[in-house]
């Protein structure tokens, strides 16, 4: 049996700079999207997604704070599961923010992702968040071809339809599939995200400093703090900062402790996002909420950095709730996905819905390693 292989992560999980380049790291260079080699793999779990998409591995593990599993999975025609925070242990994972970080599986089909998730879950004394998780579930029991029949699914139209014309077309076609399969749609059933971005960033900056400092102290290496990491990058600009800087690092280093009023205010605002999801799902008795995952992959651009084409990952990221993206079509050969979002610990339900959708649509096509998009 071969040991697990390490894949290339976006430098510091895309949390070093606002101009970061998904899939690039000083250690591994640039990861490319196997559907068009001049296009971004998205990130930050860029190499994990590319490895699974290109058939280099049956499945891979990614980590997500906001979008780092769901976005690269969508851009590379994969199933990606972002679990409820606490379902999977984060021990050993370099942190960004304890309120949002989680690991999760990425695979070419729902069955493989479900099997890998089942192997990953469980309580771990090294991660206190896992103490709240329910007992491990056999997620493969949810691989039901008729699993959409009778389901109640909300449509997150506000902000998430209108991101990109191709994503809208994929989303509308997904809704048609859901209706034809016997699901009841509540349209719209919006999960509010207005004004959450600034609060989320504030939480991430505060928690990144606190969590990374604790991680590095425990690791016992030469770099013992965020300040040390900043100094290391400054001392090695050719290797570590040829394309973008570290202004997010510098912003985080200026933050105070987690007792600061600014942090507490931002956390309270983010927690209200979870309450919004709870309220909309309870009001309409929903099993899940659906939205396009995002737009197609953008060109790799070392001058300007990432040019994101939209994303619906923030509501569940901020809430710490589960979501699963599944292939839903393509534009000029570039994959598109849709996301089923759910309540805490509802991974089984989401897997059931996603498997039934996948069974009907069979939307995934393998990559051909083209140099660019197909017209």
N, C-alpha and C positions, 0 to 999 in steps of 0.2 A: 504494500500500500504506500503510495507516494505521500509525503507530507504536504500540508497546505502551502500554497505559493502566495507570495506577497504581490499586490498589484500597485499601480502608481496612483497616488492620491493627489488631488489639487493641493498646491502648497498651503499648508496650515488650513486645509479644508475651506479654502476661499475666504478665510477670516483674517487675512493679513492686510488686504488692500481692497478698496472699492474698485480698482482697475485690474483685479486679478484675472488670470487666464486659466479657465477651467481645464484640468487635465495636465497642467504644467507643474513640475516641481524641480527644485535644484538637484534632487537626487536622481530622478527618473526621466527628466526631459518632458516632451510633449506627448501625451496620449492622443490618439486619433480615433475618430468615429468610423467604424468599419463600413457604414453605409455610404460615406463620402469622406475620403481621407483629408479633405481640406476643411471639413466641418468640425465644430466642437463636439466632444463627447458629453458635454455638460459636466456637472460635478456637484459635490466634490468627490463622490465615489466613482471617479471617471474610469480608472483602470479596472475596477471590479465589473462595471457594466460592459466595458469593451471586451474583456476576457470572456464573459458569458455570451455576449452577442456574437462574437467571432468564433464560437465553438472551441475556445481554448480551455474551457472548464464547463462542467455541467451546471454549476451554480456558484455564486460568490456571495460574500458578506460585504455589505456597505454600512456606513454610518450616516445618520442624518441629524442635523439640528434644525434646518429648514430647507428642504428640497434636495438634499444630497443623496438620497436614494431615489426618490420619485422622479426627479428631473432627468438624471442620466439614464434611468430605466426607460422613461418615455421616449427620450431622444434616440435610443438604441433598440427599440422594439422588444423590451423586456417586461416581465412582471416584476414589480418591486413592491415589497411590503415594508411600510414604516409602522412598527408596532406601537402600542400604548407604551408610554415611558414607564419602565418598571417591569415589563414583561420579559425582557432580555437583559442579562447582566452587562454592565459597561466596564467591568473591571479590566484594567489594562489598556483601555482606549484613551488616547490623549483627548482631554475634554475641550469643549467650547463652553457649554452651559448645562448645568445639571438639571435645569427645569425643562430642557427640550431634547437633550442628546439621547439617541438610542441607536442600537445596531439593528440590522434587518437583512433579510435575504433578497437576492436578485437572481432571476433565472429566466429561461426562455419560455416557460409555461407555468401556469398556476400550480399544477401538481408538484413540480419540482420545488417551487418556492414554498409551498405549504409543507412539504416534507422537511425542507431545511429549517423552516421556522420551528417545527415541532421538536427538532433536535437542539434548538438554541435556547428554548425557554427553561425557566426554573429559578428557584430562589438561590441567591448567592450572598453569603454574609459579607462579602466585599463590596456589595452594592445594596445599601439599605432600601432603595426604591423597590427592589424585587420582593420585599416582604409583603407588599400589598397585593401582589399578583395572585389570581386564582390558580387552582391546580392546573398542571399541564393538560392540554387538550389534544386529541388526535385530529389535527386539522385535515388530514387526508379523508376523514369521514365526511367532509363537507364538499367533496368533489362530485356534485350532483348536477347532471346535465339540465335538469328542469328546475334548477334552483331559483330562477327568476319568477316563476309562477306564484302569484299572490304577494310578492314583495311590494313594499311601499317605499318608493325612492323619491327623494326631493331633488330639485334641480337648482343648483347654485348659479343663477344667471348673472346677478349683479357682480360686475368686475371680471368674472371668469369666462363668460361668453362676451366676445368683443376683443379678446386679446390678440387674435390672429385669424384671418379668414379661413385658413385651412383647418385650424383647431376648431373653429365654429362648425364647419361642415362635418368634421369627425364627431363632434359633440351631438349635433342634431341627428346624425345617422345612428349614434348610440342610443338616443332616446327612442327612435323608431324601433330599434331592436328590442329595447326593454318593453315597450308597449306590446309589440307583436308576441313577445314571450310570456305575456300575462302579468307584467308588473303594473302596478298603479303608480302614476306619476303625480307628484305635487309640484306644480310649476307656476311661479317660482317658490323656492324654499331657501331663501338666501341666508348664508352664514356671514354676518356682518364682519367686515375687516377694516372699515373706514377708520383712519387715524391710528391704526395699530402698529404701523411700521416703525415709527419713531420710538414707541414704547418698547417694542421688541428689541430694537438695536441697543437701547439703553440697558435692558436686562442682560443682553449678551455681552456687552462691554464689561459690565460689573462682574458677571459670573465668570467670564473668561479669565480675568485677572485672578480672581480668588481661586478658581478651580485649577487653572494651569499652575499657579504658584504651588498649590498643595501637591499636585501630581509630580512636578519636577523635584520638589524637596524629597518626596518619598522615593523617587527614582534614584537619587543619589549620584547623579552624573555631574559633569562640570558645569552645565547650564542648570541653575537652580531656581530661576524665576523668569517671569516675562521680561523684566528689565535685562536679564542676562541674554535672552533670546534676541532682543532688540540690538544689544551691543554686538552680538555675534553676526547678525545680518549687516550691521554697519561696517564691521571689519572684513566682511566677505561679499561686497556688493556685486562683483563680477559673477560669482557662482549663484548667489541667492536673490539678487535684485536686478537682473539684466533687463526686465520688462516692466516691472511695477514695484512700488515701494512697500511701506509698512505703516501707513497712516492709521489703520484700525488698531494695530498693536499699540501705537503711540497714544491713541485716544483711550484705549483700555488701561494703559499703565497710569494714566492720570486719575483714574477712578479711585474712590475711597473704599471702605469696607462695605459689606452687605447690610450693615445697619444704617447706612445713609438714607435720608428721607427720599432722595431722588430715585434710588433703587426701589425702595418700598412702594413708592407711587407708581412706578413703571410696572412692577410685578402685579400690583392690584389691577391695573388696567388690562394686562395680559390675561389674568385669571378670568376677567369678565368675558373674554373670548370663549372660554370653555362653557360658561353659563349661557352664552348665546347659542352655541351648538346644542346644548342640552335642551334649551327652551324650544328651539325650532323642531327638534326631533320629537320631543314630547307632544307638542301642539298638534303635529300632523301624524303621530304614531309611525315614524319613519324607521325603516331598517338601515338606510344609508342615505347619503347625499352625494350626487354625482356632478362632476364638472370636467371639462377638458383639463388634462394635466398641465399642458403648456403648448407653446408653439414649436415649430421644427427647429432643428439644430442650426446655429448661425456659423458664419465663417470664422475660422481661427484667425485672430487679429492681434499680433504682438504689440502693435502701436496703441490701439484703443482698448484692448482687453475685451471682456465678454460683452456681447450685445444681446442680452436675453430677449426672447420673444414671448414672454409672459409665463405665468405660473400660478397654480391654485394651491400651492403647498402650505401657505402661511396659516390658515385657520387651524388645521390639525397640528401643525408644528408648535404654535404658540400654546394651544390647549394641552398638548401632550397626548393627543388622541390618535387612534390608528387610521391608516389609509392604505389603499392598494391601487397601484396603477397597472393597467393592462393594455396591450396594443389595440389600437382602434383605427388603423389606416395609415396613409402616408401621403406626402405631397412631393412630387418629383423624386420619389424614392426615399425621402427622409421620413422616418417614422413619427407617428403621433399616438398619444395615449389618452385614455380617460381614467379618472380617479374616482373610486368609491370611498367616501369618508364615513366614519362611524363613531359610536360612543365608546368609552373606555372598555377594554377587554372584549370587544366585538369582532376580533380578528376572524373567528370562525364564520360569522355571518358574511363578512366582506369577502372571504375566500369563496364561499358558496355562490355569491352573486357574480364575482369575477370569473369563476370557473364556468358558470352557465353562459355568461357573455362570450367568453373565449370559445366555448364549444360551438356556439351558433355562428360567430363571425369568422373564426379562423383567420384573423387579420394579420398575424405576423408572417412576414416574408424574410428569409435569411439574407444577410448582407452579401454583396458581391465585391467588396473592397474596391469600389470605383474611385478614381482620382477625384471626381467631383460629382455633382448631382446629375441625374438622368433627365434630359428634356425630350 
